[in-house]
Amino acid sequence: MTTIASTARARHRRLHAAPAPHPAGTPRPRMHDLTIGPWQLRVDPAATRAAHATPDAAGESCQCRECRNMDAAFALPDAVPAELRALLAALGAEHATWARRFHVDALDSGLHLYGGWLHVVGELVAGPECRTPIGDGAIFELALEPLGARAAVGFSRTIQLPPDVLAGRPLVQVELQVELPWVLAEPPEASREQPAAATRAD
C-alpha cells in the first residue's frame, strides 16, 4: 500500500520565508528566499499568484470523479493538511492550477493518496533534483520530503506542461503528494490506479 510515510524521506524539515532586506522608502523586493528541506528557492509569490489568477492559466482538465474530489477537497478549509497550505501560500500558489494531478490509491485509513505538480515563478537555487528519469524517461523516480504526516513535496528544474501564461518566465516545478478525505457526495469510482511516478524513500 502506497502511503506518504513510505514514499518520502524522513528528515528534519524547515520552511521559512526571508525577503531580502531593502532600504527604507524603496519598493519591497518581489523575490523571496525559501529553504524547504534540502532545497533553496528564490520565488516571486506575487507574480505566481497573479499569473494563476488569469484565464490563460488553465491546466489539468480531467473531470473524473477522483480528480473532482481532489478539487473539492482543496476548496475546503480543513481537508488539506495545514503544512501544505502554508507551503502553497509561501510560494504564492494557494490557487494555482495543476499542470497534472492524479489519484494514486485509496488507503486503508479511508483517505485517498493524490499526486501531481504545478509551477511557480522563481528558480531552484540549490538542492537535489527530485525527479530522476528511468529508462527512456517515460517514467521517473521521485525523491520527496515529508511535509507533516499527510503530504510530501519536492522541487525540479524539469518543467513539464506549464500554463501558457507562464511562458518565458523562470519556473520551478513543485511535485506534491497528499492524502485527502473523500468529500464528494458521490462514492469513489471503481479502483483504478494511475500510472504514477515511482517514488523512493532514502
C-alpha positions as CSV (number, residue, x, y, z in Angstrom):
1,M,0.0,0.0,0.0
2,T,1.4,3.4,-1.0
3,T,1.5,6.0,1.7
4,I,3.2,9.3,2.3
5,A,5.3,7.8,5.0
6,S,6.6,5.1,2.7
7,T,7.3,7.3,-0.3
8,A,9.1,10.3,1.2
9,R,12.4,10.6,3.1
10,A,12.2,11.3,6.7
11,R,14.5,14.1,7.7
12,H,14.3,17.4,9.6
13,R,12.4,19.9,7.6
14,R,12.4,23.7,7.6
15,L,10.1,26.2,5.9
16,H,10.7,29.9,6.2
17,A,10.3,32.9,4.0
18,A,13.0,35.5,4.3
19,P,12.6,38.5,2.0
20,A,15.9,40.2,1.3
21,P,16.4,43.5,3.2
22,H,15.8,46.7,1.3
23,P,16.4,50.4,2.0
24,A,13.7,52.4,3.7
25,G,11.4,54.2,1.2
26,T,12.1,51.8,-1.7
27,P,9.7,49.2,-3.1
28,R,9.8,45.9,-1.3
29,P,11.6,43.3,-3.5
30,R,9.3,40.7,-5.1
31,M,11.7,37.8,-4.7
32,H,11.6,35.7,-1.5
33,D,14.1,33.1,-0.4
34,L,12.7,29.8,0.9
35,T,14.5,26.9,2.4
36,I,12.5,23.7,2.4
37,G,14.3,20.5,3.4
38,P,17.4,20.3,1.2
39,W,16.2,22.8,-1.3
40,Q,16.9,26.5,-1.5
41,L,14.5,28.5,-3.7
42,R,14.1,32.1,-4.8
43,V,10.5,32.7,-5.7
44,D,8.2,35.5,-6.7
45,P,4.9,34.8,-4.9
46,A,3.1,37.9,-6.2
47,A,4.0,37.0,-9.8
48,T,2.9,33.4,-9.3
49,R,-0.4,34.5,-7.7
50,A,-1.2,37.0,-10.5
51,A,-0.4,34.6,-13.3
52,H,-2.5,31.7,-11.9
53,A,-5.4,34.1,-11.5
54,T,-5.7,34.7,-15.2
55,P,-7.9,32.7,-17.6
56,D,-4.7,31.7,-19.5
57,A,-3.6,29.6,-16.5
58,A,-5.9,26.7,-17.3
59,G,-4.1,23.4,-16.6
60,E,-5.2,19.9,-15.9
61,S,-8.8,19.4,-17.1
62,C,-9.6,15.8,-16.1
63,Q,-13.1,15.7,-14.6
64,C,-13.2,12.1,-13.4
65,R,-14.7,11.6,-10.0
66,E,-11.4,11.2,-8.2
67,C,-9.9,14.4,-9.7
68,R,-13.1,16.3,-8.9
69,N,-12.8,15.0,-5.3
70,M,-9.3,16.4,-5.1
71,D,-10.5,19.8,-6.4
72,A,-13.4,19.8,-3.9
73,A,-11.1,18.9,-1.0
74,F,-8.7,21.8,-1.8
75,A,-11.7,24.1,-1.8
76,L,-12.5,23.2,1.9
77,P,-10.6,24.9,4.7
78,D,-9.8,21.8,6.8
79,A,-9.4,19.0,4.2
80,V,-5.8,19.9,3.1
81,P,-3.0,19.5,5.7
82,A,-2.1,22.8,7.3
83,E,1.6,22.3,6.4
84,L,0.8,22.0,2.7
85,R,-1.5,25.1,2.9
86,A,1.4,27.1,4.5
87,L,3.8,26.0,1.8
88,L,1.5,26.9,-1.1
89,A,0.9,30.3,0.5
90,A,4.6,30.9,0.8
91,L,5.0,30.1,-2.9
92,G,2.1,32.2,-4.0
93,A,0.4,29.0,-5.2
94,E,-2.7,28.9,-3.0
95,H,-5.0,28.9,-6.0
96,A,-2.5,27.6,-8.6
97,T,-3.8,25.4,-11.4
98,W,-2.4,21.9,-11.6
99,A,-0.3,21.1,-14.6
100,R,-1.0,17.5,-13.8
101,R,-2.9,15.8,-11.0
102,F,-3.9,12.2,-10.4
103,H,-5.4,9.7,-8.0
104,V,-2.8,7.2,-6.8
105,D,-4.6,4.9,-4.4
106,A,-7.4,4.5,-1.8
107,L,-5.7,3.9,1.5
108,D,-6.6,1.7,4.4
109,S,-7.0,4.8,6.5
110,G,-10.0,5.9,4.4
111,L,-8.0,8.7,2.9
112,H,-7.0,8.9,-0.8
113,L,-3.5,9.5,-2.0
114,Y,-3.1,12.0,-4.8
115,G,-0.1,13.2,-6.7
116,G,0.7,16.0,-9.2
117,W,2.7,19.0,-10.0
118,L,2.3,22.8,-10.5
119,H,4.6,25.7,-11.4
120,V,5.8,28.8,-9.5
121,V,7.8,31.8,-10.8
122,G,11.4,31.6,-9.5
123,E,14.4,29.4,-9.5
124,L,15.7,26.4,-7.7
125,V,19.0,27.9,-6.3
126,A,20.4,24.8,-4.7
127,G,19.4,21.2,-3.8
128,P,18.9,17.9,-5.5
129,E,16.7,17.2,-8.5
130,C,13.7,15.4,-7.1
131,R,12.9,13.7,-10.4
132,T,15.1,11.0,-11.9
133,P,14.1,9.6,-15.3
134,I,14.0,5.8,-15.5
135,G,14.9,4.1,-18.8
136,D,13.7,6.1,-21.7
137,G,12.2,8.8,-19.4
138,A,8.6,7.7,-19.9
139,I,8.5,7.1,-16.1
140,F,10.6,8.7,-13.4
141,E,11.5,8.2,-9.8
142,L,10.6,10.9,-7.2
143,A,12.5,11.7,-4.0
144,L,10.2,13.8,-1.8
145,E,10.4,15.3,1.6
146,P,7.6,14.7,4.2
147,L,5.5,17.8,4.9
148,G,3.7,16.8,8.0
149,A,2.0,13.4,8.3
150,R,-0.1,13.5,5.1
151,A,1.9,15.4,2.4
152,A,5.3,15.3,0.7
153,V,7.0,17.8,-1.6
154,G,9.9,18.0,-4.0
155,F,11.3,20.6,-6.5
156,S,12.5,20.1,-10.0
157,R,14.2,22.2,-12.7
158,T,12.5,20.0,-15.3
159,I,9.4,21.9,-16.4
160,Q,6.5,19.9,-17.9
161,L,3.2,21.3,-19.1
162,P,3.5,24.8,-17.8
163,P,0.5,27.1,-18.5
164,D,0.8,29.5,-21.4
165,V,0.6,32.5,-19.1
166,L,4.0,31.5,-17.6
167,A,5.8,31.2,-20.9
168,G,9.2,32.8,-20.8
169,R,9.3,33.1,-17.0
170,P,11.9,31.4,-14.9
171,L,10.0,28.5,-13.3
172,V,10.3,25.8,-10.6
173,Q,8.2,22.7,-10.8
174,V,6.6,21.7,-7.5
175,E,6.0,18.0,-7.1
176,L,3.4,17.1,-4.5
177,Q,1.8,14.1,-2.9
178,V,-1.1,14.5,-0.4
179,E,-3.6,12.3,1.4
180,L,-7.1,13.7,1.2
181,P,-10.5,12.7,2.5
182,W,-13.3,11.8,0.2
183,V,-15.6,14.8,0.3
184,L,-18.0,14.3,-2.7
185,A,-21.5,13.0,-2.1
186,E,-20.8,10.5,-4.9
187,P,-18.9,7.4,-3.9
188,P,-15.4,6.8,-5.5
189,E,-15.3,5.1,-8.9
190,A,-14.0,1.6,-9.2
191,S,-10.4,1.4,-8.1
192,R,-8.0,2.1,-11.0
193,E,-4.6,3.3,-10.0
194,Q,-2.9,5.8,-12.3
195,P,0.5,5.0,-13.7
196,A,2.2,7.3,-11.2
197,A,5.9,8.0,-10.9
198,A,8.0,5.6,-8.9
199,T,8.9,7.1,-5.6
200,R,11.8,6.3,-3.3
201,A,12.4,6.6,0.4
202,D,16.0,7.4,1.1
